[in-house]
């Protein structure tokens, strides 16, 4: 039986996907620079950062984070904030707020640009026309394989690699007057969460499916179903009242919002993915006036945030298995005809990217394919092996404890994020 194993990390010197690297470019200060001062090299210690910031006036940054303060996602956000405060010796405090009290998703970028929020979590698919290059990457998100742990970890890293090294994607945010901390953070693969089992084209025909992105719409229509636009906070009631029959989204979302209570039948493709949806972390306001070393500290401690993304996604998906079982639901797979229709839709999405006016679509597709291979090699070199399914992950964690992605995160940080830190 396959297992997820970790071995000692070796020095890896794989090249970046492209030669053109984007980076964090603060929008404030003289000539677009930060608040000034000397920076520190990547890998600087806590003591070195504390010494560099010893003369800094204390600041509080407003971080508008995820929707709920009581989920594992909020735990990772607070862990990042606490690490920043500790490494700055209390000079930087992050005021973490949840539930979008300042700006709704789709409007966070504007609030960061005008200084109401210093650091914000944005969902670019809510306003696809505002983020055309990012939307092209979303169209390709069904490209990579899906599965428990390994393929999803690889997809997250590969899409971030491509995003950081595609200037047009970084420009989607920088053109709006904000700095990029995390360009895209793709959730684990979407599934179909339905009130009754759907696997075949006759079962899918006419079903109302909540679709969160334009790519979701294309895929939903290819399966003979009807896409419905609905805020994710309204989906539970929509499923409960049969306004929609299914929702397309990650198991994490299903767990977080209790969808499995009303939609415990989960369908996945035979291979590949329905797609994935990203969030982004952006900065502005007080961030623009921080000393360079302070910006670097916040950026470097994103390793805490990235580690939390992997662990919380795994936790959510494992919890989904429990929730589905409790409701008497189950996991299903598309039949051959439905899978064929999905493949056609994925081909249409790739064709749309190839004809993109926002960037070189052929190059983006090639870069993503290369990045997926690159980060799969990284994972395998670290001794990571794939589980057969999420039920197997569930059993493994019950017997052995949590899966620690630290070595993989270290490689993402050192190979990728270190190349894009403020300078």
C-alpha positions in Angstrom: 0.0 0.0 0.0 1.3 3.4 -0.9 2.4 5.7 1.9 3.5 9.4 2.2 7.0 9.4 3.6 9.5 12.2 4.2 13.3 11.9 4.0 16.1 14.3 4.7 16.0 17.2 2.3 18.8 17.4 -0.2 20.1 20.5 -1.9 18.0 21.0 -4.9 19.0 23.5 -7.6 16.2 23.1 -10.2 15.8 26.2 -12.3 12.8 28.5 -12.2 10.2 28.1 -14.9 11.0 31.3 -16.7 13.7 33.8 -16.6 11.5 36.8 -16.0 10.8 37.1 -12.2 8.2 39.3 -10.6 8.7 40.5 -7.1 7.2 42.5 -4.2 7.4 46.1 -5.3 6.1 48.4 -2.6 4.1 51.3 -4.0 4.8 53.9 -1.4 7.9 55.9 -0.4 10.4 57.8 -2.5 10.5 56.5 -6.1 8.2 53.6 -5.2 10.6 52.3 -2.5 9.9 51.1 1.0 10.3 53.1 4.2 14.0 52.7 3.8 16.9 51.1 5.8 19.1 48.2 5.0 17.7 44.8 4.3 18.8 41.4 5.5 19.7 38.3 3.4 17.3 35.4 3.0 17.7 33.0 5.9 18.5 35.7 8.4 17.9 34.6 12.0 15.3 35.9 14.4 18.0 37.7 16.4 19.3 39.4 13.3 15.8 40.7 12.4 15.2 41.9 16.0 18.4 43.8 15.9 17.7 45.3 12.5 14.3 46.5 13.8 15.3 47.6 17.2 15.0 51.3 16.4 11.7 51.0 14.5 8.6 52.6 15.9 5.9 50.0 16.7 3.2 49.6 14.1 -0.1 47.7 13.9 -1.1 46.3 10.5 -4.7 45.5 9.7 -4.9 42.0 8.1 -8.3 41.2 6.7 -8.1 37.4 6.6 -10.5 34.6 5.8 -14.2 34.4 6.5 -14.3 32.5 9.8 -12.2 33.0 13.0 -12.8 29.4 14.2 -11.4 27.2 11.4 -8.0 25.7 10.7 -7.5 28.4 8.0 -7.8 31.1 10.7 -5.3 29.1 12.8 -2.7 29.4 10.1 -3.4 33.1 9.6 -3.0 33.7 13.4 0.2 31.6 13.4 1.7 33.8 10.7 0.7 37.0 12.6 2.2 35.6 15.8 5.5 34.7 14.1 5.8 38.2 12.7 5.2 39.8 16.1 7.8 37.4 17.7 10.4 37.8 15.1 10.1 41.6 15.2 10.3 41.6 19.0 6.9 43.2 19.2 7.6 46.0 16.8 5.0 44.7 14.3 1.5 43.7 15.4 -1.0 42.1 13.1 -4.6 43.0 13.8 -6.3 39.9 12.2 -9.9 40.5 11.3 -12.3 37.9 9.8 -15.6 37.9 8.0 -14.8 40.8 5.6 -15.8 43.7 7.9 -13.9 46.2 5.8 -14.4 45.0 2.3 -16.0 42.1 0.6 -14.1 39.6 -1.6 -13.7 41.2 -5.0 -13.3 44.6 -3.3 -10.3 43.8 -1.0 -7.8 45.0 -3.6 -9.4 48.5 -3.7 -9.4 48.6 0.1 -5.7 47.7 0.3 -4.8 50.2 -2.4 -6.6 53.1 -0.5 -5.1 52.1 2.8 -8.2 50.8 4.7 -6.5 47.4 4.8 -2.8 46.9 5.1 -2.7 43.2 4.2 -5.7 41.5 2.6 -6.9 38.1 1.4 -8.5 38.5 -2.1 -10.4 36.1 -4.3 -9.7 37.2 -7.9 -12.2 34.9 -9.6 -15.0 37.1 -8.1 -14.0 39.8 -10.6 -12.4 37.9 -13.5 -12.4 40.8 -15.8 -10.1 42.7 -13.4 -7.6 39.9 -13.3 -7.4 38.6 -16.9 -3.9 37.0 -16.6 -4.8 35.2 -13.3 -8.1 34.1 -14.9 -6.0 32.4 -17.7 -4.1 30.5 -15.0 -7.5 29.5 -13.5 -8.6 28.1 -16.8 -5.6 25.8 -16.8 -6.2 24.6 -13.2 -7.8 21.4 -14.3 -4.6 20.5 -16.1 -2.7 18.8 -13.3 -3.7 15.6 -11.7 -5.7 15.4 -8.5 -5.6 13.0 -5.6 -4.8 12.8 -1.9 -1.9 15.0 -0.7 1.0 14.7 -3.3 -0.7 15.8 -6.5 -2.4 18.7 -4.7 0.8 19.8 -3.0 2.5 19.8 -6.4 -0.3 21.8 -8.0 -0.1 24.5 -5.3 3.6 24.9 -5.7 3.6 24.7 -9.5 0.9 27.4 -9.9 2.7 29.7 -7.5 5.9 29.2 -9.5 4.2 30.1 -12.7 2.4 33.1 -11.2 5.5 34.6 -9.6 7.4 34.2 -12.9 4.7 35.5 -15.2 4.9 39.4 -15.2 1.4 39.8 -16.5 0.0 37.9 -13.5 1.9 40.0 -11.0 0.8 43.1 -12.9 -2.8 42.2 -12.5 -2.3 43.4 -8.9 0.5 45.9 -9.1 -1.3 47.9 -11.7 -4.0 48.5 -9.0 -1.5 50.0 -6.6 -0.9 47.0 -4.3 2.1 44.7 -3.6 1.9 41.0 -4.0 2.8 38.7 -1.1 1.1 35.5 -2.4 0.1 35.8 -6.1 -2.1 32.7 -6.2 -2.8 30.1 -3.6 -4.9 27.4 -5.3 -7.2 25.3 -3.1 -7.1 21.6 -3.5 -9.1 20.2 -6.5 -12.8 20.9 -6.9 -15.3 18.2 -6.5 -19.0 18.0 -7.1 -20.9 17.9 -3.8 -24.5 17.0 -4.4 -27.7 16.1 -2.6 -28.0 12.9 -4.6 -25.4 10.8 -6.5 -24.5 12.1 -10.0 -22.0 10.2 -12.2 -23.6 9.9 -15.6 -24.7 12.4 -18.2 -28.4 11.5 -17.7 -28.0 12.1 -13.9 -26.1 15.4 -14.6 -28.5 16.7 -17.2 -30.5 19.7 -15.9 -28.9 19.7 -12.5 -28.3 23.2 -11.1 -24.7 23.5 -10.0 -23.2 26.5 -8.1 -20.2 27.6 -10.1 -17.6 30.0 -8.7 -15.6 30.9 -11.7 -15.9 31.2 -15.5 -14.0 27.9 -15.8 -16.5 26.2 -13.5 -19.3 27.5 -15.9 -17.6 25.9 -18.9 -17.1 22.6 -17.2 -20.7 22.6 -15.7 -22.2 23.2 -19.1 -20.1 20.5 -20.7 -21.7 18.0 -18.4 -25.2 19.0 -19.4 -25.8 20.8 -16.1 -26.9 24.4 -15.4 -24.4 26.7 -13.7 -25.8 29.0 -11.0 -24.0 32.1 -9.6 -24.4 32.2 -5.8 -22.2 33.6 -3.0 -20.7 30.7 -1.2 -22.2 31.9 2.1 -25.6 31.3 0.6 -24.9 27.8 -0.9 -25.9 25.8 2.2 -29.4 27.2 2.2 -29.6 26.9 -1.6 -28.8 23.2 -1.3 -31.2 22.8 1.6 -34.1 24.4 -0.4 -33.1 22.6 -3.6 -32.4 25.9 -5.3 -29.2 24.2 -6.4 -28.5 20.5 -6.6 -24.7 20.6 -6.3 -21.8 22.9 -5.6 -18.5 22.7 -7.4 -15.7 23.4 -4.9 -13.0 21.9 -2.7 -13.7 19.4 0.1 -12.2 22.1 2.3 -15.1 24.5 1.5 -17.6 21.7 2.0 -16.2 21.0 5.4 -15.9 24.6 6.4 -19.5 25.6 5.5 -21.2 22.3 6.4 -22.3 21.5 2.9 -22.1 17.8 3.5 -25.1 18.0 5.9 -27.2 18.7 2.8 -24.9 17.5 0.0 -23.1 14.3 1.1 -22.7 12.7 -2.3 -19.3 13.6 -3.8 -18.2 13.0 -7.4 -14.7 13.2 -8.8 -13.3 12.8 -12.3 -11.7 9.5 -13.3 -8.5 11.4 -13.8 -7.4 15.1 -13.7 -9.5 17.6 -11.9 -12.6 19.7 -12.3 -10.4 22.7 -11.6 -9.2 24.8 -8.7 -9.9 28.3 -7.4 -7.3 30.6 -5.9 -6.9 33.2 -3.3 -4.2 35.9 -3.1 -2.5 37.9 -0.3 -1.7 41.5 -1.1 -0.3 44.5 0.8 -0.6 48.3 0.8 -1.4 51.1 3.3 1.1 51.0 6.2 3.1 48.2 4.5 4.3 50.8 1.9 6.1 52.8 4.7 7.7 50.0 6.6 11.5 49.7 6.7 12.8 47.2 4.2 13.9 44.7 6.9 10.3 44.7 8.2 8.9 44.0 4.8 11.4 41.2 4.4 10.5 39.7 7.8 6.8 39.6 6.9 7.5 38.1 3.5 10.0 35.5 4.8 7.6 34.3 7.5 5.1 33.4 4.7 6.7 30.0 5.2 4.4 29.7 8.2 1.5 30.7 6.1 2.4 28.2 3.3 2.9 25.4 5.8 -0.5 26.1 7.2 -2.1 25.9 3.7 -1.0 22.4 3.2 -1.8 21.2 6.8 -5.2 22.8 7.0 -6.2 21.6 3.5 -5.3 18.0 4.5 -7.2 18.4 7.8 -10.3 19.8 6.1 -10.2 17.0 3.5 -9.8 14.3 6.2 -12.6 15.8 8.2 -14.7 15.7 5.0 -14.5 11.9 5.0 -15.9 11.8 8.5 -18.7 14.3 7.6 -19.7 12.4 4.5 -19.8 9.1 6.3 -21.8 10.6 9.1 -24.5 11.7 6.6 -24.6 8.3 4.9 -23.1 9.8 1.7 -20.2 8.5 -0.4 -17.6 9.1 -3.0 -18.4 8.5 -6.7 -16.5 8.7 -10.0 -17.7 10.1 -13.4 -18.6 7.4 -15.9 -16.8 7.3 -19.3 -19.2 9.5 -21.2 -19.1 12.2 -18.5 -15.3 12.0 -18.3 -15.1 12.4 -22.1 -17.2 15.5 -21.9 -15.0 16.9 -19.1 -11.9 16.3 -21.2 -13.5 18.2 -24.1 -14.2 21.1 -21.8 -10.7 21.1 -20.5 -9.5 21.3 -24.1 -11.8 24.3 -24.7 -10.3 26.1 -21.7 -6.7 25.4 -23.0 -7.8 26.8 -26.4 -9.1 29.9 -24.7 -5.8 30.4 -23.0 -3.9 29.9 -26.2 -5.9 32.8 -27.7 -5.5 35.1 -24.7 -5.0 38.8 -25.2 -3.7 39.2 -21.6 -0.5 37.2 -22.1 1.2 34.6 -24.2 -1.2 31.7 -23.6 1.0 29.1 -25.3 3.9 30.0 -23.1 1.7 30.0 -20.0 0.6 26.4 -20.8 4.1 25.2 -21.4 5.3 26.9 -18.2 2.6 25.2 -16.1 3.3 21.8 -17.6 7.0 22.3 -16.8 6.3 23.5 -13.3 4.1 20.5 -12.5 7.0 18.2 -13.6 9.5 20.2 -11.7 7.6 20.2 -8.4 6.6 16.6 -8.7 10.4 15.8 -9.0 11.0 17.9 -5.9 8.4 16.0 -3.9 9.6 12.6 -5.0 13.2 13.5 -4.2 12.0 14.3 -0.7 10.6 10.8 -0.4 7.0 11.7 -0.7 4.6 9.0 -2.0 1.0 9.3 -2.8 -1.9 7.8 -1.0 -4.6 6.0 -3.0 -7.4 8.3 -1.7 -8.5 10.5 1.1 -9.9 7.6 3.0 -6.4 6.1 3.1 -5.0 9.4 4.3 -7.7 9.4 7.1 -6.6 5.9 8.2 -2.9 6.8 8.1 -3.4 9.9 10.2 -5.5 8.0 12.8 -2.6 5.5 13.1 0.4 7.7 12.7 -0.5 11.3 13.4 -0.4 14.3 11.2 1.5 14.5 7.9 4.2 17.2 8.1 4.9 19.0 4.8 7.8 21.1 6.3 10.5 19.8 3.9 8.4 20.6 0.9 7.6 24.0 2.2 11.3 24.6 2.8 11.9 23.9 -0.9 9.1 26.2 -2.0 10.4 29.0 0.2 14.1 28.6 -0.7 13.7 27.9 -4.5 10.8 30.2 -5.2 9.8 32.8 -2.5 13.4 33.7 -1.8 13.7 35.0 -5.4 10.8 37.5 -5.0 11.3 39.0 -1.5 11.4 42.9 -1.1 14.7 44.5 -2.0 
